[in-house]
Amino acid sequence: MDLPTLLASDLIPLAALGVIALEGVVLLARRRRTGRGPAPRLVVSFLASGAALMAALYFHRRPDGVAGFGLAMTAALALHLWHLARLPRA
């Protein structure tokens, strides 16, 4: 697959969503097993905001994805603010 074809496909945002999910599972499993690492609420708030941005990118590529894009961007903003509110307490 050449680069223009790759960039025109949905593979990049979907692959990024998969990597974000895998990272969350690994971090939460490590925390559960060893007790070390970031707190679960910080992992979820940080990775969920990134996942919402990837969802926004996915919807942005759709001709009829305006509502999904707006919802995903609003969710990303809310999740980023939630994450920032959690940082001073961590």
Residue pairs with C-beta under 8 A, 6 or more apart in sequence:
1 9
6 12
10 58
10 61
12 57
13 54
13 55
13 57
13 58
13 61
14 58
16 50
16 54
17 51
17 54
17 55
17 58
20 47
20 50
20 51
20 54
21 51
23 47
24 43
24 44
24 47
27 37
27 38
27 43
27 47
28 40
28 43
30 36
30 37
31 37
31 38
31 39
31 40
31 43
37 43
38 46
38 90
39 90
41 86
42 83
42 86
42 87
42 90
45 79
45 82
45 83
45 86
46 83
48 79
49 76
49 79
49 80
49 82
49 83
52 72
52 73
52 75
52 76
52 79
53 72
53 73
53 76
55 68
55 72
55 75
56 69
56 72
56 73
56 76
58 65
58 68
58 72
59 65
59 66
59 68
59 69
59 72
60 69
62 68
62 69
